[in-house]
Amino acid sequence: MNEPSTAPAIPAHSHVFLGSGHEKNERKTWGVIGLCGAMMVVEIVGGSLFGSLALVADGLHMSTHAGAMLIAALAYTYARRHAGDSRFVFGTGKLGDLAGFSSAIVLAMIALLIGYEAIARFLSPVPIRFGEAIPIAAVGLLVNILSAWLLSGDDHQGHDHGHAHGHGHSHGHGHTHSGAHQHAPHAHAVHEHAAPAGAALRDNSIRSAYVHVIADAVVSLLAITGLVLARMFGWLWMDPLAGIIGALVIANWSYGLLRDTAGILLDMSPDPAMAEKLRSAIEQDGDRLADLHLWRLGPGHLGVLLSVVTAGPRDAAFYRGRLARFKSLSHVTIEVVKAPA
């Protein structure tokens, strides 16, 4: 007759790796979309009724930024609603990075279109209706300043601190040299003395929305400057020159956003300094770290997979204890290999 198992139950753990400001940033993004969408409709309808091509053009330009921010908002909503979906092996924390990558591509296309239009106006100058163009640019600048204020905060700057599994837990899997697989009990994380770098904490979804708003504000400011100088001194070339400068600024921001989000989507190490801290924490008393993989699961959440070679009677729980002070480690997998005698 089989005896009932006396092995301890394995505590359930979550794979929700959303940033601590996820819902707040989601509300902010939807609010800015509503503001920009209303302004876009007013400009397009007003321009059509009053025969102002400049007003219609500015409304269509704003629609591109509203569309890009819509990507971020939908990513927030989808990630939140499907955070517990088991089909996402490591949760939905990276959806914001995917949205940021997509928005960066849209931003690059906007830079190309502005640059193309500016060069075309250099080669073939067109009459400028200053009485309409300057007020439109001024209103656009005010809307963008208000939008930037709504999106403001530290979230897009990389200071959004996450919490492991929402309760400060991590879990690990131990492997002996014979290949046996075991689960060890959870270890409570304590406050990490040196927090991970901004790349590991940054919410790239809100960052992409913020960059779109700031880019539009820069274009509006440059347009106002160029139009005022062109009207005062007759320098019609100032308007396309301002457009080229704006296109270069936007292209630079687009490149930075593409580089950062692509690195996360490809599981590049988000914080080399953190990897060295983990190595130092493990390699003590003759233990050797044979393999280490550190990647980002979501804003403020890191995953680590490591293999330790040891001659001592130590298991995965022992090494998780050494890593307990790193509160940003939300998913820990440990393989323990016995060193040959």
Secondary structure as the mmCIF struct_conf table of DSSP 4:
data_model
#
loop_
_struct_conf.conf_type_id
_struct_conf.id
_struct_conf.beg_label_comp_id
_struct_conf.beg_label_asym_id
_struct_conf.beg_label_seq_id
_struct_conf.end_label_comp_id
_struct_conf.end_label_asym_id
_struct_conf.end_label_seq_id
HELX_LH_PP_P HELX_LH_PP_P1 ASN A 2 SER A 5
HELX_LH_PP_P HELX_LH_PP_P2 ALA A 7 ALA A 12
TURN_TY1_P TURN_TY1_P1 SER A 20 GLY A 21
HELX_RH_AL_P HELX_RH_AL_P1 HIS A 22 PHE A 50
TURN_TY1_P TURN_TY1_P2 GLY A 51 GLY A 51
HELX_RH_AL_P HELX_RH_AL_P2 LEU A 53 ARG A 81
TURN_TY1_P TURN_TY1_P3 HIS A 82 GLY A 84
TURN_TY1_P TURN_TY1_P4 SER A 86 ARG A 87
BEND BEND1 PHE A 88 PHE A 88
TURN_TY1_P TURN_TY1_P5 VAL A 89 PHE A 90
BEND BEND2 THR A 92 THR A 92
TURN_TY1_P TURN_TY1_P6 GLY A 93 LYS A 94
HELX_RH_AL_P HELX_RH_AL_P3 LEU A 95 LEU A 123
BEND BEND3 SER A 124 SER A 124
HELX_RH_AL_P HELX_RH_AL_P4 PHE A 130 LEU A 151
BEND BEND4 GLY A 153 ASP A 154
HELX_RH_3T_P HELX_RH_3T_P1 ASP A 155 GLN A 157
TURN_TY1_P TURN_TY1_P7 GLY A 158 GLY A 158
HELX_RH_3T_P HELX_RH_3T_P2 ALA A 164 GLY A 166
TURN_TY1_P TURN_TY1_P8 HIS A 167 GLY A 168
STRN STRN1 HIS A 169 SER A 170
STRN STRN2 HIS A 173 HIS A 175
TURN_TY1_P TURN_TY1_P9 HIS A 177 SER A 178
STRN STRN3 HIS A 181 HIS A 183
STRN STRN4 ALA A 187 HIS A 188
BEND BEND5 HIS A 193 ALA A 194
HELX_LH_PP_P HELX_LH_PP_P3 ALA A 195 ALA A 197
HELX_RH_AL_P HELX_RH_AL_P5 GLY A 198 LEU A 201
HELX_RH_AL_P HELX_RH_AL_P6 ASN A 204 PHE A 233
TURN_TY1_P TURN_TY1_P10 LEU A 236 TRP A 237
HELX_RH_AL_P HELX_RH_AL_P7 MET A 238 LEU A 265
TURN_TY1_P TURN_TY1_P11 LEU A 266 ASP A 267
BEND BEND6 PRO A 270 PRO A 270
HELX_RH_AL_P HELX_RH_AL_P8 PRO A 272 ILE A 282
BEND BEND7 GLU A 283 GLU A 283
TURN_TY1_P TURN_TY1_P12 ASP A 285 GLY A 286
STRN STRN5 ARG A 288 GLY A 298
TURN_TY1_P TURN_TY1_P13 PRO A 299 GLY A 300
STRN STRN6 HIS A 301 THR A 310
BEND BEND8 ALA A 311 PRO A 313
HELX_RH_AL_P HELX_RH_AL_P9 ALA A 316 LEU A 323
TURN_TY1_P TURN_TY1_P14 ALA A 324 ARG A 325
TURN_TY1_P TURN_TY1_P15 LYS A 327 SER A 328
STRN STRN7 LEU A 329 LYS A 338
HELX_LH_PP_P HELX_LH_PP_P4 ALA A 339 PRO A 340
#
